[in-house]
């Protein structure tokens, strides 16, 4: 029922007056992104399938906007849903949850929002992951990028390019009555410097801490640097599993990283990335634990290399390709080779 209501709201975005859109009260937007992907084992694909599959790379529809209350204060909102249609969707609900929140922003004191929000630990990653959104992305190695509902997020106003943020998930919705995870936290904090898209400078830095959210205690450091057409990035993360209900949770503790480079040549963007992790908290390691359970004696080490390219056909349309491999130490059946070709359209 909720998805039908949301769909109706999205459809209404097509019928508002041009003046309303111009005043920034409502902006209707979306993305359609599909790839034809070949995978050896299905360990890294969105749908978990091997062979040649059609992947939906988080296609979405949304409405967002803001309106002033005073000279210094405004209300802002976002209502967004995922549009399903890839082979992972199996004919289920055509819509899925994505960021949906309402907030208040003050020019001096910052902004506060509540709803389903990308938490600050996740967003600290910036654009350092050159393969983000596709099957070669960093969450195959280490955890921390899940979006949560029933959350509250605060961000300060920027001061000399510095910004502090905090995310909190409502405890009643995150834990059960007898949940042993209550001994851990349900919050995240982050501090960032600069602009991840390099619009205001050539350097972006971030540090973030997650206490219990997504079943881990994690520290994440991010650095990005731009030199002319070359963009360099890295994410380094220490992760410790703290959910006593998870198989092998006491041994799932380690460090992972990725390093990436992107180079812009007119409309062509070239990408390369390498990463590894031994914490056992990422998507691929979690599949190993899911199959072998207590037979896993130590957290699997997962390594990755990837190359890719994007070519802009127009401002709104691009084709992209990704080629790479995952190597899972001692668990060769979870090794995966990815070859993917996709088309993305933004509006």
C-alpha positions in Angstrom: 0.0 0.0 0.0 2.8 2.4 1.0 4.6 1.8 -2.4 1.3 2.6 -4.3 1.0 5.9 -2.4 4.7 6.7 -3.1 4.2 5.9 -6.7 1.3 8.3 -6.9 3.4 11.0 -5.3 6.1 10.4 -7.8 3.6 10.6 -10.7 2.3 13.9 -9.3 5.8 15.3 -9.9 5.1 15.2 -13.6 2.0 17.3 -13.3 3.2 20.2 -11.2 3.4 23.7 -12.7 6.7 24.9 -14.2 6.7 27.8 -11.7 6.6 25.3 -8.8 9.6 23.5 -10.2 11.5 26.7 -10.8 11.0 27.8 -7.2 12.8 24.7 -5.9 9.7 23.5 -4.0 9.7 20.3 -6.0 12.2 18.6 -8.3 11.3 15.4 -10.0 14.3 13.2 -10.9 15.3 9.7 -11.7 17.9 7.3 -13.0 17.6 4.1 -15.1 20.8 2.0 -15.1 21.0 -1.6 -16.4 24.0 -3.8 -17.2 24.5 -7.1 -19.0 26.9 -8.8 -16.7 28.7 -12.2 -16.9 29.8 -13.7 -13.6 31.6 -17.0 -12.9 30.1 -17.7 -9.5 27.5 -15.1 -8.7 29.5 -14.0 -5.5 29.7 -10.4 -6.5 26.5 -9.8 -8.7 23.6 -7.8 -7.2 21.3 -10.8 -7.7 23.8 -13.5 -6.6 23.4 -15.3 -9.9 26.2 -16.7 -12.1 26.2 -16.7 -15.9 25.0 -13.8 -18.0 22.4 -11.8 -16.3 20.6 -8.4 -16.5 21.5 -6.3 -13.5 19.6 -3.3 -12.2 22.2 -0.8 -10.8 19.9 1.0 -8.3 17.5 2.6 -10.8 15.3 5.1 -9.0 12.6 7.8 -9.1 12.3 10.7 -6.7 11.0 14.0 -5.6 13.0 16.5 -3.6 12.8 20.1 -2.7 13.0 22.8 0.0 11.1 25.9 1.0 12.2 28.9 3.2 10.6 29.5 6.6 12.7 32.5 7.5 15.8 34.2 6.0 18.0 31.6 7.8 15.8 28.6 8.1 14.2 26.2 5.5 12.4 22.9 5.3 13.8 20.2 3.0 12.5 16.8 2.0 13.1 13.8 -0.3 10.9 11.0 -1.3 12.7 8.3 -3.4 12.0 4.7 -4.4 14.0 2.1 -6.2 12.5 1.0 -9.5 12.9 -2.8 -9.8 13.1 -4.7 -13.1 16.4 -6.6 -13.2 16.7 -10.4 -12.9 17.2 -10.0 -9.1 13.7 -8.8 -8.7 11.9 -12.1 -9.5 8.7 -10.4 -10.4 8.2 -8.9 -6.9 7.1 -5.4 -5.9 8.2 -3.0 -8.7 9.2 -0.4 -6.0 11.7 -0.7 -3.1 12.7 1.7 -0.3 15.3 4.4 -0.8 16.0 7.7 1.0 12.8 9.3 2.3 13.1 12.0 4.9 12.0 15.4 6.2 14.4 18.0 7.7 15.0 21.5 8.9 18.1 23.5 7.9 19.6 26.6 9.5 22.4 28.6 7.8 24.4 28.7 11.1 23.3 25.8 13.2 23.2 23.1 10.5 20.5 20.6 9.5 18.5 17.9 11.2 16.5 15.2 9.3 14.5 12.1 10.2 13.4 9.2 8.1 15.2 6.7 5.9 18.6 8.3 5.4 22.1 7.3 4.1 24.1 7.4 7.4 27.2 9.4 7.8 29.6 6.4 7.9 28.4 5.3 4.5 28.5 8.8 2.9 32.0 9.5 4.2 33.2 7.3 1.4 32.9 10.2 -1.0 33.6 9.1 -4.6 36.8 7.2 -3.7 35.2 3.9 -4.9 35.7 4.1 -8.6 33.4 1.1 -9.1 30.6 2.2 -6.8 27.0 1.2 -7.8 28.3 -1.8 -9.8 29.3 -5.4 -9.0 32.9 -4.5 -8.3 32.1 -2.0 -5.5 33.8 -2.0 -2.1 31.0 -3.5 0.0 31.9 -6.9 -1.4 35.0 -6.5 0.8 33.9 -4.7 3.9 30.6 -3.7 5.5 29.1 -0.3 6.5 27.1 1.0 3.5 23.5 -0.1 4.5 20.8 2.5 4.6 18.5 2.5 7.6 14.9 3.7 8.3 13.7 5.1 11.6 16.9 7.2 11.8 17.8 10.7 12.7 20.8 12.6 11.2 22.4 15.9 12.1 25.0 17.8 10.1 26.7 21.0 11.0 27.0 23.9 8.6 30.4 23.9 6.8 33.2 25.9 8.5 36.4 26.4 6.5 35.4 23.2 4.5 34.9 21.2 7.7 31.7 19.5 8.5 30.6 17.2 11.4 27.8 14.7 11.1 26.0 12.1 13.3 23.5 9.4 12.6 21.3 7.6 15.2 18.9 4.7 14.6 15.9 4.5 17.0 16.7 1.7 19.4 13.1 0.4 19.6 13.2 -0.4 15.9 16.8 -1.6 15.7 16.9 -4.1 18.6 14.5 -6.8 19.7 13.4 -7.1 23.4 16.0 -9.7 24.3 18.6 -8.6 21.7 22.2 -9.2 23.0 23.3 -6.5 20.6 22.0 -3.9 23.0 25.4 -3.9 24.6 26.7 -2.2 21.4 25.7 1.2 20.0 23.3 2.3 17.3 25.0 5.5 16.2 27.6 6.8 13.8 29.8 10.0 13.7 31.9 11.5 10.9 33.9 14.6 10.1 34.7 15.6 6.5 36.9 18.2 4.8 36.3 19.6 1.3 34.0 18.4 -1.4 33.9 14.8 -2.7 33.1 16.1 -6.3 36.0 18.6 -6.3 33.8 21.5 -7.0 35.3 23.7 -4.3 38.9 22.3 -4.1 41.1 19.4 -5.1 41.2 17.6 -1.7 38.6 15.6 0.2 39.2 13.9 3.5 36.9 12.0 5.8 37.0 10.0 9.1 34.0 8.1 10.4 33.1 5.7 13.3 30.2 3.3 13.4 29.2 1.7 16.8 27.1 -1.4 16.3 25.2 -0.4 13.2 25.2 -3.1 10.5 26.5 -5.4 13.3 30.0 -3.9 13.3 32.2 -1.5 15.1 34.1 0.3 12.3 36.6 3.0 11.7 36.8 4.4 8.1 39.3 6.8 6.7 38.9 8.3 3.2 41.2 10.5 1.1 40.7 11.9 -2.5 42.9 14.1 -4.5 42.6 15.7 -7.9 45.6 16.6 -10.1 44.3 18.1 -13.4 42.4 15.2 -15.0 43.7 12.6 -12.6 41.6 11.7 -9.5 43.1 9.4 -6.8 41.2 7.9 -3.9 41.4 5.4 -1.1 39.2 4.0 1.6 40.8 2.3 4.6 38.5 0.5 7.1 38.9 -1.4 10.4 35.9 -3.6 11.1 34.9 -5.8 14.0 31.8 -8.0 14.0 29.9 -7.4 17.3 26.6 -9.4 16.7 26.7 -12.6 18.8 24.0 -14.1 16.6 26.3 -14.2 13.6 28.3 -17.3 12.8 32.0 -16.8 13.6 31.4 -13.3 15.0 34.3 -13.5 17.4 36.9 -14.1 14.7 35.5 -11.5 12.2 37.8 -8.7 12.9 40.3 -7.1 10.5 41.3 -4.3 8.1 40.4 -3.7 4.5 41.2 -1.0 1.9 40.7 0.0 -1.7 42.9 2.3 -3.8 41.5 3.8 -7.0 42.4 6.1 -9.9 40.2 7.8 -12.5 41.4 9.8 -15.5 39.2 12.0 -17.6 39.8 12.3 -21.3 37.2 14.6 -22.8 33.9 12.5 -22.5 35.8 9.3 -21.6 36.5 8.4 -18.0 39.0 5.6 -17.3 39.0 3.8 -14.0 41.2 1.3 -12.1 40.9 -0.1 -8.6 42.5 -2.6 -6.2 41.3 -3.7 -2.8 41.5 -6.4 -0.1 40.0 -7.2 3.3 40.5 -9.8 6.0 37.7 -8.8 8.4 35.1 -11.2 7.1 32.4 -8.6 7.2 31.8 -7.9 3.5 29.1 -9.4 1.3 31.4 -12.1 -0.2 32.8 -13.3 3.2 29.3 -13.3 4.6 28.3 -15.8 1.9 31.1 -18.0 2.9 30.0 -18.0 6.5 26.4 -18.5 5.4 27.4 -21.8 3.6 30.1 -23.2 5.8 29.1 -21.9 9.3 31.3 -23.0 12.1 33.6 -24.9 9.7 35.1 -21.5 8.8 38.2 -21.4 11.1 39.3 -17.8 10.3 37.8 -14.9 8.4 38.3 -15.3 4.7 40.6 -12.8 3.0 39.0 -11.3 -0.1 41.1 -9.5 -2.8 39.9 -7.5 -5.8 41.2 -5.8 -8.9 39.0 -4.0 -11.4 39.3 -1.8 -14.5 36.5 0.2 -16.1 35.4 3.0 -18.3 32.5 5.4 -18.8 31.7 7.4 -22.0 29.2 10.2 -21.9 26.9 10.2 -25.0 25.2 13.3 -23.7 24.7 15.2 -20.4 22.2 12.6 -19.3 23.3 9.4 -21.0 26.4 7.3 -20.6 27.6 3.8 -21.3 29.9 2.0 -18.8 31.9 -1.2 -18.6 33.6 -3.0 -15.7 36.0 -5.9 -15.8 37.6 -7.5 -12.7 38.1 -10.4 -10.3 37.6 -11.3 -6.7 39.9 -13.9 -5.1 38.7 -15.5 -1.8 41.6 -17.2 0.0 40.9 -20.9 0.8 37.4 -20.7 -0.8 37.9 -20.9 -4.5 34.3 -21.6 -5.2 33.6 -18.0 -4.2 36.2 -16.5 -6.6 34.4 -14.4 -9.2 35.3 -12.9 -12.5 33.0 -10.0 -13.6 32.6 -8.6 -17.2 29.8 -6.0 -17.5 28.5 -3.5 -20.0 25.8 -1.0 -19.1 23.7 2.0 -20.1 22.7 4.8 -17.7 20.2 7.5 -18.2 19.6 10.4 -15.7 16.7 12.8 -15.8 
